[in-house]
Amino acid sequence: MIDENINILELCKKPGQFESVNRVSSEWSRSDYLGSIKCRISNSFRMKYKIKPGLYAIGEPDGNSDVFVSANYKLSFDILRKALNGLSSWILVLDTKGINVWCAAGKGTFGTEELVKRAKEIKLNGILNHRRIIVPQLGAVGVNADAVFKQTGFKVYFGPVYAKDIKTYLNAGRRKTPEMRKVKFSMLDRLVLTPREIIPALSKFFIFAVIALLFFGIQPTGILFKSAWVCGGPFLLLGLTSVIAGSFITPVILPFIPFRSFALKGWIAGILLAMLVIFSFNLPEQKNFLIFSAEIIFFPMASSYLALQFTGSATFTNMSGVKKELKIALPVYLISTVISIILLVIYKLHKLAVI
Amino acid sequence: MKYLKNSTSLNFISEKCTNCILCIDVCPHGVFQLKNKKVGVADKDLCMECGACTLNCKYGAIIVNSGVGCASAIINGMLTGGAPSCDCGGSSSAECC
């Protein structure tokens, strides 16, 4: 991984006293690009995408160069070093257990304690002639600037949210424009997050698929593939539709769906898509009132549930709001699932001529 | 984009504020603004309860019940009886932000 572009910079603090620091390139290699894609897809890959905490050098930094603090999630570090292209500077990587700055700051691993510990450990004040340290703004969730100053003598400057703004920020004399302070959540940002919504949703879908096929397939004569498929097939299709509506369409076109509640947004996307599927595949079995009712109750609700999961990735949702949504949504989900099951059981008993 | 109306726990105590504007500097959603040299809340509904302002306000002028605004984390918290957490606790397969 990163070792490819590391070489050791011998740093002379005092005559006869050398300190080694890893120097990294600001260019991305092929494996860096590949890694940046893989960690969007695979959880296990992302959780292991780490670098060693400590001090790194970009270019030829000296005692007057700026220090930028980062997380040891390799993608965070890579984005920072790329943005520092042409700026000789230091990067101080904290041990955030491989988690990005913002999430780690929320957990406290990217925090005052860790920053103070690292700064003391590498004897930052011996390397630098100045006493300023640039922390990404989102790190402010875990870093108390005043406490860092009191414990280390370093003044924390909260830099821009996005590394790409660093040069403009420095040129403006370490001043941010209001725009540089804001977290954006563009359609592209949302789109790259959807695989992480879709993949866990699909694993739930497979469990659902097995249950649905078994349910429709069970006949007095055993499990019949044909009956499993005739009724179960549309159910599977509708299940997939819910995944698409809740985990893909809702996140991507989020601001364009009415209401602020994610559960409602997901339900709207879910019902529209479910209707589209039901009416375009106009199958005889779908005209059954029990089946139709169960579908209309269950699938938009599944989409709503999946859309609600996106509150975790959304950058503007708050805990109080999500709790409020869940308080209403969870009982609704539970009740509608039970009602759908009852409707299907009645249908099944009716089909089997029990009632 | 704004989340639910009046759902944030953000509480700004203007009497304690010294207008140092650090809250404006750390807020990722422009919740605070400087008007006539005084800091005030521009739009409460923009608050995501990240807690950066509360942590960095030396004067205790901002109180917010911060935490992860994530449905599965909150459900996890409900199930385990603890605080909402997306903590993966070292297991490699678990979801983690």
Interface residues (C-beta under 8 A of the other chain):
Chain A: N43 S44 M47 K48 I99 N100 C103 A105 G106 K107 Q137 L138 A140 V141 G142 V143 N144 A145 D146 F158 V161 K176 P178 R181 K182 V183 F185 P200 L254 P255 R260 S261 F262 L308 Q309 T311 G312 S313 A314 T315 F316 T317 N318 M319 S320 G321 V322 K323 K324 E325 L326 L330
Chain B: M1 K2 Y3 L4 K5 S7 T8 S9 L22 I24 D25 V26 C27 P28 H29 G30 L46 C47 M48 E49 C50 G51 A52 L55 N56 K58 N65 S66 G67 V68 G69 C70 A71 S72 A73 I74 I75 M78 P84 C86 D87 C88 S92 S93 A94 E95 C96 C97
